[in-house]
Amino acid sequence: MRVPGWVPTPASMKTIKAAIRLQTSTLQQCFNDGLRVDPTIAGKVSYSIAISVRGEVTNVEAAAEGSLPPSVVGCTASIARGWVFSMEGAKEGADVRFSVVFENDANASPAN
């Protein structure tokens, strides 16, 4: 989904991406819940979110790679829908894309 109008400046996009980095830890609980059901799950979720001029997330698209079940992907998308961003000075909303890798540290290979 493309939101017409305001194109974030590099500085405003940097602020949005920094806020996303701070909030991605809230997605971990969905992954932890999935691990309780299947301890072998892992993967990457690519998100595309639309942010309104008021800073509310109005749309979330999430595409998974790996062995993440739909329940985990849906849970993370639901959390992302609740995020709010500072859009000070914006005349229109923005689209942002980012990815999160979910790994089970217990199944990771030891470093050599």
C-alpha positions as a Markdown table, in Angstrom:
| # | Residue | x | y | z |
|---|---|---|---|---|
| 1 | Met | 0.0 | 0.0 | 0.0 |
| 2 | Arg | 1.5 | 3.4 | -1.0 |
| 3 | Val | 0.5 | 6.5 | 0.9 |
| 4 | Pro | 0.6 | 9.4 | -1.5 |
| 5 | Gly | 2.0 | 12.8 | -0.5 |
| 6 | Trp | 4.6 | 13.4 | 2.2 |
| 7 | Val | 7.8 | 11.7 | 1.5 |
| 8 | Pro | 9.9 | 11.3 | 4.6 |
| 9 | Thr | 13.2 | 13.2 | 4.6 |
| 10 | Pro | 16.3 | 11.2 | 5.5 |
| 11 | Ala | 16.2 | 12.7 | 9.0 |
| 12 | Ser | 12.5 | 11.8 | 9.6 |
| 13 | Met | 12.9 | 8.3 | 8.1 |
| 14 | Lys | 15.9 | 7.8 | 10.4 |
| 15 | Thr | 13.7 | 8.8 | 13.4 |
| 16 | Ile | 11.0 | 6.3 | 12.3 |
| 17 | Lys | 13.5 | 3.5 | 11.8 |
| 18 | Ala | 15.0 | 4.2 | 15.2 |
| 19 | Ala | 11.6 | 4.0 | 16.8 |
| 20 | Ile | 11.0 | 0.7 | 15.0 |
| 21 | Arg | 14.3 | -0.7 | 16.3 |
| 22 | Leu | 13.2 | 0.2 | 19.8 |
| 23 | Gln | 9.8 | -1.4 | 19.4 |
| 24 | Thr | 10.8 | -4.7 | 17.7 |
| 25 | Ser | 11.6 | -6.2 | 21.1 |
| 26 | Thr | 7.8 | -6.2 | 21.7 |
| 27 | Leu | 7.5 | -8.8 | 18.9 |
| 28 | Gln | 9.7 | -11.2 | 20.8 |
| 29 | Gln | 6.9 | -12.4 | 23.1 |
| 30 | Cys | 5.0 | -13.7 | 20.0 |
| 31 | Phe | 8.1 | -15.8 | 19.0 |
| 32 | Asn | 8.6 | -17.0 | 22.6 |
| 33 | Asp | 4.9 | -18.2 | 22.7 |
| 34 | Gly | 5.5 | -20.0 | 19.4 |
| 35 | Leu | 8.7 | -21.7 | 20.9 |
| 36 | Arg | 6.6 | -23.1 | 23.7 |
| 37 | Val | 4.5 | -25.0 | 21.1 |
| 38 | Asp | 7.4 | -25.9 | 18.7 |
| 39 | Pro | 11.0 | -25.3 | 19.9 |
| 40 | Thr | 12.4 | -25.7 | 16.4 |
| 41 | Ile | 10.8 | -22.6 | 14.8 |
| 42 | Ala | 12.9 | -19.8 | 13.4 |
| 43 | Gly | 12.8 | -17.4 | 10.5 |
| 44 | Lys | 12.5 | -13.9 | 9.2 |
| 45 | Val | 9.4 | -11.7 | 8.9 |
| 46 | Ser | 9.4 | -8.8 | 6.4 |
| 47 | Tyr | 7.0 | -6.0 | 7.3 |
| 48 | Ser | 5.5 | -3.2 | 5.3 |
| 49 | Ile | 3.7 | -0.7 | 7.5 |
| 50 | Ala | 1.6 | 2.4 | 6.6 |
| 51 | Ile | 1.8 | 5.2 | 9.1 |
| 52 | Ser | -0.9 | 7.9 | 9.1 |
| 53 | Val | -0.1 | 11.6 | 9.4 |
| 54 | Arg | -1.1 | 11.3 | 13.1 |
| 55 | Gly | 1.5 | 8.6 | 13.5 |
| 56 | Glu | -0.9 | 5.6 | 13.8 |
| 57 | Val | -0.2 | 2.4 | 12.0 |
| 58 | Thr | -3.0 | 2.0 | 9.5 |
| 59 | Asn | -1.9 | -1.1 | 7.7 |
| 60 | Val | 0.6 | -4.0 | 8.3 |
| 61 | Glu | 1.6 | -6.6 | 5.8 |
| 62 | Ala | 3.9 | -9.4 | 7.1 |
| 63 | Ala | 5.5 | -12.1 | 5.0 |
| 64 | Ala | 7.4 | -14.9 | 6.7 |
| 65 | Glu | 10.4 | -17.0 | 5.6 |
| 66 | Gly | 11.5 | -20.1 | 7.5 |
| 67 | Ser | 9.5 | -22.2 | 9.9 |
| 68 | Leu | 7.5 | -19.5 | 11.7 |
| 69 | Pro | 3.9 | -20.5 | 12.1 |
| 70 | Pro | 1.0 | -18.2 | 11.0 |
| 71 | Ser | 0.1 | -17.7 | 14.7 |
| 72 | Val | 3.5 | -16.0 | 15.4 |
| 73 | Val | 3.4 | -13.9 | 12.2 |
| 74 | Gly | -0.2 | -12.8 | 13.0 |
| 75 | Cys | 0.7 | -12.0 | 16.6 |
| 76 | Thr | 3.6 | -9.8 | 15.5 |
| 77 | Ala | 1.5 | -8.0 | 12.9 |
| 78 | Ser | -1.2 | -7.3 | 15.5 |
| 79 | Ile | 1.4 | -5.8 | 17.9 |
| 80 | Ala | 2.8 | -3.6 | 15.1 |
| 81 | Arg | -0.7 | -2.3 | 14.3 |
| 82 | Gly | -0.7 | -0.8 | 17.8 |
| 83 | Trp | 2.5 | 1.2 | 17.4 |
| 84 | Val | 2.4 | 5.0 | 17.2 |
| 85 | Phe | 5.1 | 7.2 | 15.7 |
| 86 | Ser | 5.9 | 10.9 | 16.0 |
| 87 | Met | 5.1 | 12.4 | 12.6 |
| 88 | Glu | 5.7 | 16.0 | 13.6 |
| 89 | Gly | 5.5 | 18.3 | 10.6 |
| 90 | Ala | 4.1 | 15.7 | 8.3 |
| 91 | Lys | 1.4 | 16.6 | 5.8 |
| 92 | Glu | 0.8 | 12.9 | 4.8 |
| 93 | Gly | 1.6 | 9.5 | 6.1 |
| 94 | Ala | 4.5 | 7.2 | 5.2 |
| 95 | Asp | 5.2 | 3.6 | 4.2 |
| 96 | Val | 8.1 | 1.8 | 5.9 |
| 97 | Arg | 9.6 | -1.6 | 5.3 |
| 98 | Phe | 11.8 | -3.6 | 7.7 |
| 99 | Ser | 12.6 | -7.2 | 8.6 |
| 100 | Val | 13.0 | -9.0 | 11.9 |
| 101 | Val | 14.9 | -12.3 | 12.3 |
| 102 | Phe | 13.7 | -14.6 | 15.0 |
| 103 | Glu | 16.2 | -17.2 | 16.1 |
| 104 | Asn | 16.1 | -19.8 | 18.8 |
| 105 | Asp | 19.4 | -19.3 | 20.6 |
| 106 | Ala | 19.1 | -22.8 | 22.1 |
| 107 | Asn | 19.3 | -24.3 | 18.6 |
| 108 | Ala | 22.1 | -22.0 | 17.4 |
| 109 | Ser | 25.4 | -23.7 | 16.4 |
| 110 | Pro | 28.2 | -23.0 | 18.9 |
| 111 | Ala | 30.9 | -20.5 | 17.6 |
| 112 | Asn | 34.2 | -22.1 | 16.7 |
